[in-house]
Amino acid sequence: MSFIAMNRFKVRLGSEADFESVWKDRESRLKELQGFQEFRLLKGPEGDGYRLYSSHVIWDNRSDFAAWTKSQQFRDAHKNAGNGKTQSALIGPPQFEGFETVLYQN
């Protein structure tokens, strides 16, 4: 079964467009990696001074995800993670959550 890797982001209200543009404009190299299935950036509900976002990546398995985190593609994708545009948009660091699929229906 698959592995789903998610990061939750609290984005300051008014910074949503900047945050989304960082994701849209960055060079994704996920397709180069074994086990990559799908990526989505999800826009969630508004909280107290923030909008919740989640990056949602489906991998064939946990091992393929772990290989991604050790790859040059991962380092390249995250090299600007601490830049001013990204940092000023966020309230705190992203929160990682990983899930193994136990049931799938299509």
PyMOL commands that place a pseudoatom at each C-alpha (Angstrom):
pseudoatom trace, name=CA, resn=MET, resi=1, chain=A, elem=C, hetatm=0, pos=[0.000, 0.000, 0.000]
pseudoatom trace, name=CA, resn=SER, resi=2, chain=A, elem=C, hetatm=0, pos=[1.029, 3.619, -0.450]
pseudoatom trace, name=CA, resn=PHE, resi=3, chain=A, elem=C, hetatm=0, pos=[2.547, 6.163, 1.918]
pseudoatom trace, name=CA, resn=ILE, resi=4, chain=A, elem=C, hetatm=0, pos=[1.184, 9.710, 2.187]
pseudoatom trace, name=CA, resn=ALA, resi=5, chain=A, elem=C, hetatm=0, pos=[3.533, 12.474, 3.331]
pseudoatom trace, name=CA, resn=MET, resi=6, chain=A, elem=C, hetatm=0, pos=[1.899, 15.717, 4.421]
pseudoatom trace, name=CA, resn=ASN, resi=7, chain=A, elem=C, hetatm=0, pos=[3.196, 19.016, 5.746]
pseudoatom trace, name=CA, resn=ARG, resi=8, chain=A, elem=C, hetatm=0, pos=[0.780, 21.461, 7.357]
pseudoatom trace, name=CA, resn=PHE, resi=9, chain=A, elem=C, hetatm=0, pos=[1.510, 25.163, 7.016]
pseudoatom trace, name=CA, resn=LYS, resi=10, chain=A, elem=C, hetatm=0, pos=[-0.084, 28.057, 8.889]
pseudoatom trace, name=CA, resn=VAL, resi=11, chain=A, elem=C, hetatm=0, pos=[0.047, 30.927, 6.402]
pseudoatom trace, name=CA, resn=ARG, resi=12, chain=A, elem=C, hetatm=0, pos=[-0.554, 34.485, 7.617]
pseudoatom trace, name=CA, resn=LEU, resi=13, chain=A, elem=C, hetatm=0, pos=[-3.782, 35.967, 6.302]
pseudoatom trace, name=CA, resn=GLY, resi=14, chain=A, elem=C, hetatm=0, pos=[-2.939, 38.194, 3.357]
pseudoatom trace, name=CA, resn=SER, resi=15, chain=A, elem=C, hetatm=0, pos=[0.107, 36.070, 2.427]
pseudoatom trace, name=CA, resn=GLU, resi=16, chain=A, elem=C, hetatm=0, pos=[-1.784, 33.271, 0.679]
pseudoatom trace, name=CA, resn=ALA, resi=17, chain=A, elem=C, hetatm=0, pos=[-0.991, 34.432, -2.876]
pseudoatom trace, name=CA, resn=ASP, resi=18, chain=A, elem=C, hetatm=0, pos=[2.734, 34.766, -2.082]
pseudoatom trace, name=CA, resn=PHE, resi=19, chain=A, elem=C, hetatm=0, pos=[2.796, 31.325, -0.468]
pseudoatom trace, name=CA, resn=GLU, resi=20, chain=A, elem=C, hetatm=0, pos=[0.993, 29.724, -3.410]
pseudoatom trace, name=CA, resn=SER, resi=21, chain=A, elem=C, hetatm=0, pos=[3.304, 31.415, -5.934]
pseudoatom trace, name=CA, resn=VAL, resi=22, chain=A, elem=C, hetatm=0, pos=[6.364, 29.956, -4.194]
pseudoatom trace, name=CA, resn=TRP, resi=23, chain=A, elem=C, hetatm=0, pos=[4.932, 26.480, -4.806]
pseudoatom trace, name=CA, resn=LYS, resi=24, chain=A, elem=C, hetatm=0, pos=[3.754, 27.204, -8.359]
pseudoatom trace, name=CA, resn=ASP, resi=25, chain=A, elem=C, hetatm=0, pos=[7.064, 28.753, -9.426]
pseudoatom trace, name=CA, resn=ARG, resi=26, chain=A, elem=C, hetatm=0, pos=[9.449, 26.232, -7.918]
pseudoatom trace, name=CA, resn=GLU, resi=27, chain=A, elem=C, hetatm=0, pos=[11.015, 23.490, -9.981]
pseudoatom trace, name=CA, resn=SER, resi=28, chain=A, elem=C, hetatm=0, pos=[9.515, 20.195, -8.907]
pseudoatom trace, name=CA, resn=ARG, resi=29, chain=A, elem=C, hetatm=0, pos=[11.673, 17.159, -9.522]
pseudoatom trace, name=CA, resn=LEU, resi=30, chain=A, elem=C, hetatm=0, pos=[9.415, 14.651, -7.784]
pseudoatom trace, name=CA, resn=LYS, resi=31, chain=A, elem=C, hetatm=0, pos=[8.702, 12.831, -11.053]
pseudoatom trace, name=CA, resn=GLU, resi=32, chain=A, elem=C, hetatm=0, pos=[12.384, 11.900, -11.247]
pseudoatom trace, name=CA, resn=LEU, resi=33, chain=A, elem=C, hetatm=0, pos=[12.076, 9.720, -8.154]
pseudoatom trace, name=CA, resn=GLN, resi=34, chain=A, elem=C, hetatm=0, pos=[11.085, 6.112, -7.851]
pseudoatom trace, name=CA, resn=GLY, resi=35, chain=A, elem=C, hetatm=0, pos=[7.740, 5.618, -6.161]
pseudoatom trace, name=CA, resn=PHE, resi=36, chain=A, elem=C, hetatm=0, pos=[6.349, 9.121, -6.657]
pseudoatom trace, name=CA, resn=GLN, resi=37, chain=A, elem=C, hetatm=0, pos=[2.644, 9.027, -7.524]
pseudoatom trace, name=CA, resn=GLU, resi=38, chain=A, elem=C, hetatm=0, pos=[1.032, 12.418, -6.945]
pseudoatom trace, name=CA, resn=PHE, resi=39, chain=A, elem=C, hetatm=0, pos=[1.495, 15.875, -5.412]
pseudoatom trace, name=CA, resn=ARG, resi=40, chain=A, elem=C, hetatm=0, pos=[-1.216, 18.300, -4.292]
pseudoatom trace, name=CA, resn=LEU, resi=41, chain=A, elem=C, hetatm=0, pos=[-1.091, 21.597, -2.426]
pseudoatom trace, name=CA, resn=LEU, resi=42, chain=A, elem=C, hetatm=0, pos=[-4.284, 21.857, -0.405]
pseudoatom trace, name=CA, resn=LYS, resi=43, chain=A, elem=C, hetatm=0, pos=[-5.845, 25.099, 0.815]
pseudoatom trace, name=CA, resn=GLY, resi=44, chain=A, elem=C, hetatm=0, pos=[-7.789, 24.613, 4.015]
pseudoatom trace, name=CA, resn=PRO, resi=45, chain=A, elem=C, hetatm=0, pos=[-9.862, 26.573, 6.463]
pseudoatom trace, name=CA, resn=GLU, resi=46, chain=A, elem=C, hetatm=0, pos=[-9.092, 29.924, 8.004]
pseudoatom trace, name=CA, resn=GLY, resi=47, chain=A, elem=C, hetatm=0, pos=[-7.907, 29.918, 11.602]
pseudoatom trace, name=CA, resn=ASP, resi=48, chain=A, elem=C, hetatm=0, pos=[-7.054, 32.658, 14.071]
pseudoatom trace, name=CA, resn=GLY, resi=49, chain=A, elem=C, hetatm=0, pos=[-4.927, 34.912, 11.855]
pseudoatom trace, name=CA, resn=TYR, resi=50, chain=A, elem=C, hetatm=0, pos=[-3.909, 32.216, 9.374]
pseudoatom trace, name=CA, resn=ARG, resi=51, chain=A, elem=C, hetatm=0, pos=[-5.030, 30.005, 6.506]
pseudoatom trace, name=CA, resn=LEU, resi=52, chain=A, elem=C, hetatm=0, pos=[-4.163, 26.316, 6.777]
pseudoatom trace, name=CA, resn=TYR, resi=53, chain=A, elem=C, hetatm=0, pos=[-2.385, 24.682, 3.836]
pseudoatom trace, name=CA, resn=SER, resi=54, chain=A, elem=C, hetatm=0, pos=[-1.107, 21.145, 3.397]
pseudoatom trace, name=CA, resn=SER, resi=55, chain=A, elem=C, hetatm=0, pos=[1.330, 19.663, 0.912]
pseudoatom trace, name=CA, resn=HIS, resi=56, chain=A, elem=C, hetatm=0, pos=[0.151, 16.140, 0.135]
pseudoatom trace, name=CA, resn=VAL, resi=57, chain=A, elem=C, hetatm=0, pos=[2.455, 13.670, -1.620]
pseudoatom trace, name=CA, resn=ILE, resi=58, chain=A, elem=C, hetatm=0, pos=[1.592, 10.056, -2.365]
pseudoatom trace, name=CA, resn=TRP, resi=59, chain=A, elem=C, hetatm=0, pos=[4.461, 7.574, -2.625]
pseudoatom trace, name=CA, resn=ASP, resi=60, chain=A, elem=C, hetatm=0, pos=[4.428, 3.856, -3.430]
pseudoatom trace, name=CA, resn=ASN, resi=61, chain=A, elem=C, hetatm=0, pos=[5.786, 3.152, 0.057]
pseudoatom trace, name=CA, resn=ARG, resi=62, chain=A, elem=C, hetatm=0, pos=[7.611, 4.654, 3.042]
pseudoatom trace, name=CA, resn=SER, resi=63, chain=A, elem=C, hetatm=0, pos=[11.003, 3.574, 1.691]
pseudoatom trace, name=CA, resn=ASP, resi=64, chain=A, elem=C, hetatm=0, pos=[10.528, 5.608, -1.496]
pseudoatom trace, name=CA, resn=PHE, resi=65, chain=A, elem=C, hetatm=0, pos=[9.587, 8.647, 0.618]
pseudoatom trace, name=CA, resn=ALA, resi=66, chain=A, elem=C, hetatm=0, pos=[12.670, 8.150, 2.798]
pseudoatom trace, name=CA, resn=ALA, resi=67, chain=A, elem=C, hetatm=0, pos=[14.861, 7.960, -0.329]
pseudoatom trace, name=CA, resn=TRP, resi=68, chain=A, elem=C, hetatm=0, pos=[13.353, 11.290, -1.478]
pseudoatom trace, name=CA, resn=THR, resi=69, chain=A, elem=C, hetatm=0, pos=[14.364, 12.965, 1.786]
pseudoatom trace, name=CA, resn=LYS, resi=70, chain=A, elem=C, hetatm=0, pos=[17.982, 11.906, 1.199]
pseudoatom trace, name=CA, resn=SER, resi=71, chain=A, elem=C, hetatm=0, pos=[18.091, 12.852, -2.493]
pseudoatom trace, name=CA, resn=GLN, resi=72, chain=A, elem=C, hetatm=0, pos=[19.658, 15.759, -4.349]
pseudoatom trace, name=CA, resn=GLN, resi=73, chain=A, elem=C, hetatm=0, pos=[16.174, 16.544, -5.665]
pseudoatom trace, name=CA, resn=PHE, resi=74, chain=A, elem=C, hetatm=0, pos=[14.993, 17.055, -2.062]
pseudoatom trace, name=CA, resn=ARG, resi=75, chain=A, elem=C, hetatm=0, pos=[17.921, 19.352, -1.270]
pseudoatom trace, name=CA, resn=ASP, resi=76, chain=A, elem=C, hetatm=0, pos=[17.267, 21.351, -4.459]
pseudoatom trace, name=CA, resn=ALA, resi=77, chain=A, elem=C, hetatm=0, pos=[13.519, 21.641, -3.723]
pseudoatom trace, name=CA, resn=HIS, resi=78, chain=A, elem=C, hetatm=0, pos=[14.152, 22.938, -0.201]
pseudoatom trace, name=CA, resn=LYS, resi=79, chain=A, elem=C, hetatm=0, pos=[17.167, 25.176, -0.819]
pseudoatom trace, name=CA, resn=ASN, resi=80, chain=A, elem=C, hetatm=0, pos=[15.026, 28.336, -0.638]
pseudoatom trace, name=CA, resn=ALA, resi=81, chain=A, elem=C, hetatm=0, pos=[12.726, 27.171, 2.149]
pseudoatom trace, name=CA, resn=GLY, resi=82, chain=A, elem=C, hetatm=0, pos=[14.137, 29.757, 4.519]
pseudoatom trace, name=CA, resn=ASN, resi=83, chain=A, elem=C, hetatm=0, pos=[13.978, 32.685, 2.134]
pseudoatom trace, name=CA, resn=GLY, resi=84, chain=A, elem=C, hetatm=0, pos=[12.247, 35.902, 3.164]
pseudoatom trace, name=CA, resn=LYS, resi=85, chain=A, elem=C, hetatm=0, pos=[9.094, 35.382, 1.088]
pseudoatom trace, name=CA, resn=THR, resi=86, chain=A, elem=C, hetatm=0, pos=[8.416, 31.950, 2.553]
pseudoatom trace, name=CA, resn=GLN, resi=87, chain=A, elem=C, hetatm=0, pos=[9.425, 32.755, 6.127]
pseudoatom trace, name=CA, resn=SER, resi=88, chain=A, elem=C, hetatm=0, pos=[7.388, 35.952, 6.312]
pseudoatom trace, name=CA, resn=ALA, resi=89, chain=A, elem=C, hetatm=0, pos=[4.278, 34.095, 5.101]
pseudoatom trace, name=CA, resn=LEU, resi=90, chain=A, elem=C, hetatm=0, pos=[4.455, 31.355, 7.752]
pseudoatom trace, name=CA, resn=ILE, resi=91, chain=A, elem=C, hetatm=0, pos=[3.418, 31.276, 11.367]
pseudoatom trace, name=CA, resn=GLY, resi=92, chain=A, elem=C, hetatm=0, pos=[5.858, 28.730, 12.770]
pseudoatom trace, name=CA, resn=PRO, resi=93, chain=A, elem=C, hetatm=0, pos=[7.518, 25.794, 11.025]
pseudoatom trace, name=CA, resn=PRO, resi=94, chain=A, elem=C, hetatm=0, pos=[5.596, 23.252, 8.942]
pseudoatom trace, name=CA, resn=GLN, resi=95, chain=A, elem=C, hetatm=0, pos=[4.229, 20.220, 10.769]
pseudoatom trace, name=CA, resn=PHE, resi=96, chain=A, elem=C, hetatm=0, pos=[5.008, 16.866, 9.116]
pseudoatom trace, name=CA, resn=GLU, resi=97, chain=A, elem=C, hetatm=0, pos=[2.579, 13.955, 9.192]
pseudoatom trace, name=CA, resn=GLY, resi=98, chain=A, elem=C, hetatm=0, pos=[3.174, 10.598, 7.489]
pseudoatom trace, name=CA, resn=PHE, resi=99, chain=A, elem=C, hetatm=0, pos=[0.526, 7.946, 6.902]
pseudoatom trace, name=CA, resn=GLU, resi=100, chain=A, elem=C, hetatm=0, pos=[0.609, 4.411, 5.584]
pseudoatom trace, name=CA, resn=THR, resi=101, chain=A, elem=C, hetatm=0, pos=[-2.454, 3.395, 3.619]
pseudoatom trace, name=CA, resn=VAL, resi=102, chain=A, elem=C, hetatm=0, pos=[-4.333, 0.528, 5.236]
pseudoatom trace, name=CA, resn=LEU, resi=103, chain=A, elem=C, hetatm=0, pos=[-7.469, 0.665, 3.078]
pseudoatom trace, name=CA, resn=TYR, resi=104, chain=A, elem=C, hetatm=0, pos=[-8.016, 2.053, -0.408]
pseudoatom trace, name=CA, resn=GLN, resi=105, chain=A, elem=C, hetatm=0, pos=[-11.222, 2.211, -2.408]
pseudoatom trace, name=CA, resn=ASN, resi=106, chain=A, elem=C, hetatm=0, pos=[-11.591, 3.635, -5.855]
for i in range(1, 106): cmd.bond("trace and resi %d" % i, "trace and resi %d" % (i + 1))
show_as sticks, trace
zoom trace
